[in-house]
Amino acid sequence: MAPLHNVKQLEVCEVSPPPGSIADATLPITFFDVLFLQLPPVQRLFFYQFPQTTTTTHFVNTLLPKFKHSLSLSLRLFFPLAGHLTCSPNGSEHQIRYVNGDSVSFTIAESDADFHRLMSNHPKEVAELRPLVPQLPVSDPNQPLLALQVTIFPNSGICIGTCIHHAVADGNSSMHFMKSWASIFRSGDESLITSRPFYDRSVVAYLDGLKRLRLDQMANTQLHQIADNMKPRATPVLATFVMGPADIDNLRERVLARRCDDNQKPIHCSSFVLTCAYVWVCFIRLSGDNDRDKDVHFVLTVDCRARLDPPIPATYFGNCISSCICHVKGSDLATEDGVEPASEAIGRVIQALDGGVLNGAETFIPAVVSMAASGERILTIAGSPRFRVYDTDFGFGRPVKVEVFSIEGMSGISLAESRNEERGIEVGVVLPKGEMDRFASLFEEGLKSLRS
């Protein structure tokens, strides 16, 4: 059982952009957005350490007004987050609509939990972290898109919890918002934000044919049920594992050496590929014989902004990501050399993106539905080391920990850059307690063998 601790709500308020600063606006849902209409929101936790003399009273009187004011200014720039996901008047088309006065739910809470234990890499029961995550109510026909919570740990630190509906923003866009909010909090000046969000959806309008196809595919598919079926059934715990730069270099050397010995062509062996391959192998070995006679699958998410023709601005706000699937026989990954075929499968799929980032997009949903129906293991990723989540500095220094909490609702992992080691990668994992202990053993023993 998780240690008992209390999280007490101090205030629940609504924060809007400054009155009259944003005209009413409507953004159409694009091909990239429709996949996430049925899927759960993305939830992150940002932990910041404070001086030991920072009390709840000091926070409420001194820092809370700055949080509210800077959030209001940030929402002027990122107004869709204050809006709602709704349907067009004839009910045929989802859209994101902002109306003057729309707002974001902002909760202030206080916790008596051990801050340093919750922000550690060690396994914590998901139930311990859940009170730190704001709730985004399910509402039809006007679905809110963002909820925020700041939880105070007196004399220790704070946790900023975010809950963002994935249909409004991908990871790149949500982190653009968070870093802009942090910058405005530090400076108090919205005008210093030089990287402004880009909202022109016409740049992807040529994909409306694919959008209609995907909507038709989803009409007969319950993606949220597939995601729900992938949840751990036993009491889940969340832990973080770190692939240090030396571990990645050792893994690369071993994979490339074995391919050279077998006279095989070199493969794309980036730190991302190697980390994903290594974790994938650990998951397959964890399952024992259950997956050895089946195909196993790894779903990659790719930012399309620079890969479209023509490319679109890096600051495009919304979703601009596509998914591709790697397939391998479970028995191939369960061997001592399993990281090599895993790396080859992932690297091959990434290299194929040069031929067209949306190749195969029309078959992605039917493929996932088929794999899930066959009971085949699907491992997915949330986050990316490229988001640089540890650069989100509100003036308290870099976060001491960032968690993607929403992986507790899927069979997946999260990735981020290592906070403490340049070129290192943090891997977030959610598993039942017994399985987590075995996974940790597999992960650490594998790295030890690389170092020997």
C-alpha positions as CSV (number, residue, x, y, z in Angstrom):
1,M,0.0,0.0,0.0
2,A,1.1,3.5,-0.7
3,P,1.8,5.7,2.4
4,L,-1.3,7.6,3.4
5,H,-1.1,11.3,2.8
6,N,-3.5,14.1,2.3
7,V,-3.9,16.5,-0.6
8,K,-6.2,19.4,0.4
9,Q,-7.7,21.7,-2.1
10,L,-7.0,25.4,-1.2
11,E,-8.7,27.0,-4.2
12,V,-10.3,26.1,-7.5
13,C,-10.7,29.1,-9.9
14,E,-11.0,29.9,-13.5
15,V,-8.3,31.8,-15.4
16,S,-9.1,33.5,-18.7
17,P,-7.1,35.6,-21.2
18,P,-7.4,39.3,-20.4
19,P,-10.9,40.5,-21.1
20,G,-11.5,41.5,-24.7
21,S,-8.0,40.7,-25.7
22,I,-8.9,37.8,-28.0
23,A,-11.6,37.8,-30.7
24,D,-13.9,34.8,-30.9
25,A,-12.3,32.2,-33.1
26,T,-12.8,28.7,-34.5
27,L,-10.2,26.2,-35.6
28,P,-11.1,23.2,-37.7
29,I,-10.0,19.8,-36.6
30,T,-7.3,18.5,-39.1
31,F,-6.3,15.0,-40.2
32,F,-3.7,15.0,-37.5
33,D,-6.1,15.9,-34.7
34,V,-8.9,13.4,-35.5
35,L,-7.0,10.4,-34.1
36,F,-7.1,11.9,-30.7
37,L,-10.8,12.7,-30.4
38,Q,-11.4,9.3,-28.7
39,L,-8.1,9.0,-26.7
40,P,-7.4,10.1,-23.1
41,P,-5.8,13.4,-22.3
42,V,-2.0,13.8,-21.8
43,Q,-1.0,14.4,-18.1
44,R,2.4,15.6,-17.0
45,L,3.8,16.5,-13.6
46,F,6.6,19.0,-13.2
47,F,8.3,19.0,-9.8
48,Y,10.2,22.0,-8.6
49,Q,12.3,22.2,-5.4
50,F,11.9,25.3,-3.2
51,P,14.0,26.6,-0.3
52,Q,13.1,24.9,3.0
53,T,11.6,28.2,4.3
54,T,8.9,28.4,1.6
55,T,5.6,28.0,3.4
56,T,2.1,27.6,2.0
57,T,1.2,31.1,3.3
58,H,4.2,32.6,1.5
59,F,3.3,30.8,-1.7
60,V,-0.4,31.8,-1.7
61,N,0.4,35.5,-0.9
62,T,3.5,36.0,-3.0
63,L,3.7,33.4,-5.9
64,L,0.0,32.5,-6.6
65,P,-0.9,35.9,-8.0
66,K,2.0,35.7,-10.4
67,F,0.9,32.2,-11.5
68,K,-2.6,33.5,-12.2
69,H,-1.5,36.7,-14.0
70,S,1.2,34.9,-16.1
71,L,-1.3,32.2,-17.0
72,S,-3.8,34.7,-18.2
73,L,-1.2,36.4,-20.4
74,S,-0.1,33.0,-21.7
75,L,-3.6,32.1,-22.6
76,R,-3.8,35.2,-24.7
77,L,-1.1,33.7,-26.9
78,F,-2.4,30.1,-26.7
79,F,-6.2,30.9,-26.7
80,P,-7.3,27.5,-28.0
81,L,-6.4,26.0,-24.7
82,A,-9.0,28.1,-23.0
83,G,-11.6,27.1,-25.5
84,H,-13.7,24.0,-26.1
85,L,-13.8,21.0,-28.4
86,T,-17.3,21.1,-29.9
87,C,-19.3,20.2,-33.0
88,S,-20.3,22.5,-35.8
89,P,-24.0,23.6,-35.8
90,N,-25.1,20.7,-38.0
91,G,-23.2,18.2,-35.8
92,S,-21.1,16.9,-38.7
93,E,-17.7,18.4,-37.8
94,H,-15.6,18.8,-34.7
95,Q,-13.9,22.1,-34.1
96,I,-12.0,24.0,-31.5
97,R,-13.9,27.1,-30.5
98,Y,-12.9,30.0,-28.3
99,V,-15.4,32.6,-27.1
100,N,-14.5,35.7,-25.1
101,G,-14.6,34.8,-21.4
102,D,-13.7,31.1,-21.9
103,S,-11.3,29.9,-19.2
104,V,-9.1,27.2,-17.8
105,S,-9.7,25.4,-14.5
106,F,-6.8,26.2,-12.1
107,T,-6.5,24.3,-8.8
108,I,-4.3,25.1,-5.8
109,A,-3.7,22.3,-3.4
110,E,-1.4,21.4,-0.5
111,S,0.1,18.0,0.2
112,D,1.8,16.5,3.3
113,A,3.5,13.7,1.2
114,D,7.2,13.2,1.1
115,F,8.1,15.5,-1.8
116,H,11.6,13.9,-2.3
117,R,10.2,10.4,-2.5
118,L,7.5,11.4,-5.1
119,M,10.0,13.1,-7.3
120,S,12.5,10.3,-7.2
121,N,13.1,7.7,-9.9
122,H,12.1,4.9,-7.6
123,P,8.8,3.0,-8.1
124,K,5.8,4.8,-6.6
125,E,2.2,3.6,-6.7
126,V,0.2,5.4,-9.3
127,A,-2.4,6.1,-6.6
128,E,0.1,8.3,-4.8
129,L,0.6,10.6,-7.8
130,R,-3.0,10.8,-9.0
131,P,-4.1,13.5,-6.5
132,L,-1.4,15.8,-8.1
133,V,-3.0,15.5,-11.5
134,P,-5.9,17.9,-12.4
135,Q,-9.0,16.4,-13.8
136,L,-10.4,17.3,-17.2
137,P,-14.2,16.8,-17.1
138,V,-15.8,14.9,-19.9
139,S,-18.4,17.2,-21.3
140,D,-20.6,17.1,-24.4
141,P,-21.0,19.1,-26.6
142,N,-18.5,21.5,-25.2
143,Q,-15.3,19.7,-24.0
144,P,-12.8,21.7,-22.0
145,L,-9.2,21.3,-23.3
146,L,-6.9,22.2,-20.4
147,A,-6.8,21.9,-16.7
148,L,-4.0,22.9,-14.4
149,Q,-3.1,22.2,-10.7
150,V,-0.3,23.5,-8.5
151,T,0.3,21.4,-5.4
152,I,2.4,22.9,-2.6
153,F,4.7,20.7,-0.5
154,P,5.4,23.1,2.4
155,N,9.1,23.8,2.9
156,S,10.0,21.4,0.0
157,G,8.6,22.4,-3.4
158,I,5.7,22.4,-5.7
159,C,4.3,20.2,-8.4
160,I,2.6,21.7,-11.5
161,G,0.2,19.2,-13.0
162,T,-1.1,19.6,-16.5
163,C,-4.0,17.8,-18.3
164,I,-4.3,18.6,-22.0
165,H,-6.8,17.1,-24.4
166,H,-4.7,15.6,-27.1
167,A,-7.0,16.8,-29.9
168,V,-5.9,20.4,-29.3
169,A,-2.1,19.9,-29.0
170,D,0.7,17.4,-29.5
171,G,3.7,17.3,-27.3
172,N,5.6,19.9,-29.2
173,S,2.7,22.4,-28.9
174,S,1.9,21.6,-25.2
175,M,5.6,22.2,-24.3
176,H,5.6,25.4,-26.3
177,F,2.8,26.6,-24.1
178,M,4.5,25.4,-20.9
179,K,7.8,27.1,-21.7
180,S,6.1,30.3,-22.7
181,W,4.1,30.4,-19.5
182,A,7.3,29.8,-17.5
183,S,9.0,32.6,-19.4
184,I,6.1,35.1,-18.8
185,F,6.1,34.1,-15.1
186,R,9.8,34.9,-14.8
187,S,9.7,38.2,-16.7
188,G,6.1,39.4,-16.3
189,D,6.3,40.5,-19.9
190,E,4.4,38.7,-22.6
191,S,6.1,40.8,-25.3
192,L,9.4,39.0,-24.7
193,I,8.0,35.8,-26.2
194,T,9.4,35.8,-29.7
195,S,8.3,32.3,-30.6
196,R,4.6,32.8,-31.2
197,P,2.2,29.9,-32.0
198,F,1.1,29.5,-35.6
199,Y,-2.6,28.8,-36.1
200,D,-3.2,28.8,-39.9
201,R,-4.7,25.3,-40.6
202,S,-4.8,25.9,-44.3
203,V,-1.2,24.6,-44.5
204,V,-2.5,21.1,-43.9
205,A,-5.9,21.5,-45.6
206,Y,-4.7,19.3,-48.6
207,L,-4.9,16.3,-46.2
208,D,-8.7,16.6,-45.9
209,G,-9.2,13.5,-48.0
210,L,-7.2,11.5,-45.5
211,K,-9.1,13.2,-42.7
212,R,-12.4,12.0,-44.0
213,L,-11.1,8.5,-44.4
214,R,-9.8,8.5,-40.8
215,L,-13.1,9.8,-39.5
216,D,-14.9,7.0,-41.3
217,Q,-12.5,4.4,-39.9
218,M,-13.0,5.8,-36.4
219,A,-16.8,5.8,-36.7
220,N,-16.8,2.0,-36.2
221,T,-13.8,1.9,-33.8
222,Q,-13.6,2.5,-30.1
223,L,-10.0,3.5,-29.7
224,H,-10.6,4.4,-26.0
225,Q,-11.7,0.9,-25.3
226,I,-8.5,-0.5,-26.9
227,A,-6.5,1.9,-24.7
228,D,-8.5,0.8,-21.7
229,N,-7.8,-2.8,-22.3
230,M,-4.1,-2.1,-22.4
231,K,-4.0,-0.8,-18.8
232,P,-2.2,-2.8,-16.1
233,R,-4.9,-4.7,-14.2
234,A,-2.9,-5.1,-10.9
235,T,-1.9,-2.2,-8.7
236,P,0.4,-0.2,-11.0
237,V,3.6,1.6,-10.0
238,L,5.5,4.2,-12.0
239,A,9.3,4.3,-12.1
240,T,12.0,6.0,-14.1
241,F,15.0,4.3,-15.7
242,V,18.0,6.1,-17.1
243,M,20.0,5.2,-20.2
244,G,23.3,7.1,-19.6
245,P,25.4,8.3,-22.6
246,A,28.0,5.6,-21.9
247,D,25.3,2.9,-21.8
248,I,24.0,4.1,-25.2
249,D,27.5,4.2,-26.7
250,N,28.3,0.7,-25.4
251,L,25.0,-0.6,-26.9
252,R,25.7,1.1,-30.2
253,E,29.2,-0.4,-30.4
254,R,27.8,-3.9,-29.7
255,V,25.0,-3.7,-32.2
256,L,27.1,-2.4,-35.0
257,A,29.9,-4.9,-34.3
258,R,27.6,-7.8,-34.5
259,R,26.1,-6.6,-37.8
260,C,29.7,-6.1,-39.1
261,D,30.6,-9.6,-38.1
262,D,27.5,-10.9,-40.0
263,N,28.4,-8.8,-43.0
264,Q,25.1,-6.9,-42.7
265,K,24.5,-3.3,-43.7
266,P,24.9,-0.6,-41.1
267,I,21.6,0.6,-39.6
268,H,20.2,3.9,-38.2
269,C,21.5,3.6,-34.6
270,S,20.6,6.9,-32.9
271,S,20.3,7.2,-29.1
272,F,16.5,7.2,-29.6
273,V,16.6,4.0,-31.6
274,L,18.9,2.2,-29.3
275,T,16.9,3.2,-26.2
276,C,13.6,2.2,-27.7
277,A,15.1,-1.1,-28.8
278,Y,16.6,-1.9,-25.4
279,V,13.4,-1.2,-23.5
280,W,11.3,-3.1,-26.1
281,V,13.5,-6.2,-25.5
282,C,13.2,-5.8,-21.7
283,F,9.4,-5.8,-22.1
284,I,9.4,-8.9,-24.3
285,R,11.8,-10.8,-21.9
286,L,9.5,-9.8,-19.0
287,S,6.5,-11.5,-20.6
288,G,8.4,-14.8,-20.7
289,D,6.9,-17.3,-23.3
290,N,3.7,-15.3,-23.7
291,D,4.9,-13.3,-26.7
292,R,7.6,-15.5,-28.2
293,D,5.4,-17.2,-30.8
294,K,3.6,-14.0,-31.8
295,D,4.4,-10.8,-33.7
296,V,5.1,-7.9,-31.3
297,H,4.8,-4.3,-32.3
298,F,6.3,-0.9,-31.4
299,V,4.4,2.2,-32.3
300,L,6.6,5.3,-33.1
301,T,5.3,8.9,-33.2
302,V,7.0,11.2,-35.6
303,D,6.8,15.0,-35.8
304,C,5.8,15.9,-39.3
305,R,6.3,19.7,-39.3
306,A,9.7,19.6,-41.1
307,R,8.9,16.4,-43.0
308,L,5.8,17.7,-44.9
309,D,6.2,19.0,-48.5
310,P,6.3,22.0,-48.1
311,P,7.3,22.0,-44.5
312,I,5.2,24.0,-42.0
313,P,6.5,26.3,-39.2
314,A,8.0,24.6,-36.2
315,T,5.6,26.7,-34.1
316,Y,2.5,25.3,-35.7
317,F,0.0,24.8,-32.8
318,G,-2.1,21.7,-32.8
319,N,-1.2,18.1,-33.7
320,C,1.3,17.5,-36.5
321,I,2.4,14.0,-35.7
322,S,2.0,10.7,-37.5
323,S,2.5,7.1,-36.2
324,C,4.3,4.1,-37.8
325,I,4.5,0.6,-36.6
326,C,7.6,-1.7,-36.2
327,H,6.9,-5.5,-36.4
328,V,9.2,-8.3,-35.1
329,K,8.7,-11.9,-34.0
330,G,8.7,-12.1,-30.2
331,S,11.2,-14.9,-30.4
332,D,13.7,-12.7,-32.2
333,L,13.7,-10.2,-29.3
334,A,13.9,-12.8,-26.5
335,T,17.4,-13.9,-27.5
336,E,20.6,-12.6,-26.1
337,D,21.1,-10.5,-29.2
338,G,17.5,-9.2,-29.3
339,V,18.5,-5.5,-29.3
340,E,20.0,-5.9,-32.8
341,P,16.7,-7.0,-34.6
342,A,14.8,-4.5,-32.5
343,S,17.2,-1.7,-33.5
344,E,17.0,-2.8,-37.1
345,A,13.2,-2.8,-37.1
346,I,12.9,0.6,-35.6
347,G,15.8,2.1,-37.6
348,R,14.3,0.7,-40.9
349,V,10.9,2.3,-40.2
350,I,12.6,5.7,-39.4
351,Q,14.7,5.6,-42.6
352,A,11.5,4.8,-44.6
353,L,10.1,8.2,-43.5
354,D,12.4,9.8,-46.0
355,G,10.1,8.4,-48.7
356,G,7.1,10.1,-47.2
357,V,6.1,10.7,-43.6
358,L,2.5,9.9,-44.2
359,N,3.0,6.7,-46.2
360,G,0.7,4.0,-44.7
361,A,-1.3,6.6,-42.7
362,E,-4.5,5.3,-44.2
363,T,-4.0,1.8,-42.8
364,F,-2.8,2.8,-39.3
365,I,-6.1,2.5,-37.4
366,P,-7.2,-0.8,-39.1
367,A,-3.8,-2.2,-38.3
368,V,-3.9,-1.3,-34.6
369,V,-7.4,-2.6,-34.3
370,S,-6.4,-5.9,-35.9
371,M,-3.3,-6.3,-33.7
372,A,-5.3,-5.6,-30.5
373,A,-8.0,-8.1,-31.6
374,S,-5.3,-10.7,-32.1
375,G,-4.0,-10.2,-28.6
376,E,-0.6,-9.2,-29.9
377,R,1.6,-6.9,-27.7
378,I,1.7,-3.3,-28.7
379,L,4.2,-1.0,-27.0
380,T,3.7,2.8,-27.5
381,I,5.7,5.9,-26.6
382,A,4.7,9.2,-25.0
383,G,7.0,12.2,-24.9
384,S,10.4,12.7,-26.6
385,P,13.9,13.8,-25.6
386,R,13.5,16.6,-28.2
387,F,10.9,18.3,-26.1
388,R,13.5,19.4,-23.5
389,V,11.0,19.3,-20.7
390,Y,13.7,20.1,-18.1
391,D,14.2,23.5,-19.7
392,T,10.8,24.6,-18.3
393,D,12.1,27.1,-15.8
394,F,9.6,29.3,-13.9
395,G,12.4,31.0,-12.1
396,F,12.8,28.3,-9.4
397,G,15.5,26.5,-11.5
398,R,15.0,23.5,-13.7
399,P,12.4,20.9,-12.6
400,V,13.9,18.2,-10.4
401,K,11.6,15.7,-12.1
402,V,9.1,15.5,-14.9
403,E,6.7,12.6,-15.2
404,V,4.3,11.7,-18.0
405,F,1.6,10.4,-15.7
406,S,-0.9,9.5,-18.5
407,I,1.2,6.4,-19.4
408,E,-0.6,4.7,-16.5
409,G,-3.6,4.4,-18.8
410,M,-1.8,2.7,-21.7
411,S,0.7,0.0,-22.5
412,G,3.5,2.3,-23.1
413,I,6.6,4.2,-22.0
414,S,7.6,7.8,-21.8
415,L,10.8,9.3,-23.0
416,A,12.6,12.5,-22.0
417,E,16.1,13.9,-22.0
418,S,18.1,13.0,-18.9
419,R,18.1,15.8,-16.4
420,N,21.5,15.1,-15.1
421,E,23.5,13.6,-18.1
422,E,23.9,15.3,-21.5
423,R,22.9,12.8,-24.2
424,G,21.2,10.5,-21.6
425,I,17.6,9.5,-21.8
426,E,15.0,9.0,-19.1
427,V,12.4,6.2,-19.6
428,G,9.2,6.2,-17.6
429,V,7.5,2.8,-17.1
430,V,4.2,1.8,-15.5
431,L,3.8,-1.9,-14.5
432,P,2.3,-3.9,-11.7
433,K,4.6,-4.0,-8.7
434,G,5.9,-7.6,-9.2
435,E,6.5,-7.0,-12.8
436,M,8.3,-3.7,-12.2
437,D,10.7,-5.5,-9.9
438,R,11.5,-8.0,-12.6
439,F,11.7,-5.3,-15.3
440,A,14.2,-3.3,-13.1
441,S,16.3,-6.4,-12.8
442,L,16.3,-7.1,-16.5
443,F,17.1,-3.4,-17.3
444,E,20.0,-3.2,-14.8
445,E,21.5,-6.6,-15.6
446,G,21.5,-5.8,-19.3
447,L,23.4,-2.6,-18.8
448,K,25.9,-4.3,-16.5
449,S,26.7,-6.8,-19.2
450,L,27.4,-3.9,-21.6
451,R,29.8,-2.3,-19.1
452,S,31.8,-5.5,-18.6
